[in-house]
Amino acid sequence: MNRPSSRLKPRFFAIILMLLGGLVFTATLGFASLEEEMAAKNKQLAERKKAIQSLTEKERSLHKDLAKLEGSVKQAASSLQKLEDELAVLKKEQAEGARRLDALLKEREKTTGRLQELMRTLWPIYLTAKEEGFASAERWAEANRREAWLTALYGEAQALREDIERQSQIVADQQSVLDQNAAQAEAQLNKIKASRAELEKKRTQYERQIAEVRVKKKESEKEIQNLMGSIAGIRHKISLQSSKKISKLQGKLSWPAKGKRVVSFAPDGNPPSNGIGLALSAGTPVRSVSWGKVVHNDQLRGFGQVVIVFHGEDYYSLYAFLSDAPIPVGREVERGQQIGVCGFYPAAKGEGLYFELRYRQKVINPLKWLQSG
């Protein structure tokens, strides 16, 4: 390996940065993407909240309609009970009227039988009287008495039969009215039953819709909780990233390694030095001074392995003379994360590290940014 002069060309790393060009200046640590992600999550959250509000209004409307329906169901149930009671009374009256009519019909049969029996008795007497005639006054008087008695008996039986006929007609008419009323009540009862069944069906539909709305609300509420958790996590990340801004860490940066300083920052010196050089023990790990992203990792003749880390806000750090640098370009690194191992450093006449800190392409004094001591 060719050992370079301890004098580093002042513009060496500036040229490297110019070659990196847009990669360095456009690289970010994810601030924009996090902001965009949080904006998207907030939009989703607003949509979910709006959806829940809509579902809540729909649930209230369904409950209102269900309350009205419950009133109709209760009214139908009351009407149904009233009709059932009226129908029970009518059926009882029907049964009573049927019994009365049956009794009158039986009585009429008895009376008719008595009249027939009476006619059978009167007819022979009538024929006998007609054949024999009335020879004497005694027989005439007896015949008159018998006739008067039979006539009265027949008249009584006939009057009884007519009365039974009249009562039977009255009962039949009443029974007909009862039958009509019962039929009307039965029809109304069936109509109310059908109406109530329809109301019950609608109530079931309302209850199912309310249950579906509640399920959707729970799902939306769960989504809202998840979104709020995600937003809180993103805010935390943004807060952490905000706290990782290198511009706020002047005098607080970690040292890339602990060792003896053999080269000081002297851009106007002779020879000039745009950074600092450290003499280190063999195998000493080299660490990133702050959070950032590796934007360059390659061998450069005369400077060993060179790693450049971009820290955002146009700040980047440079590490030269590394013997090992396993972190690939594009990988984000944490503060204090090992990015390599020190290698041979001519200025240290042994193992060491050359370190620079730049803002854009302008070198800045690392000692003002690294922790004191």
Beta strands, then each sheet from edge to edge (+ up, - down):
strand 1: 260-263
strand 2: 276-279
strand 3: 285-287
strand 4: 292-300
strand 5: 304-312
strand 6: 315-324
strand 7: 332-333
strand 8: 338-345
strand 9: 350-359
strand 10: 362-364
sheet 1: 1+ 2- 9+ 6- 5+ 4- 7+
sheet 2: 1+ 2- 9+ 8- 3+
sheet 3: 1+ 2- 9+ 10-
end
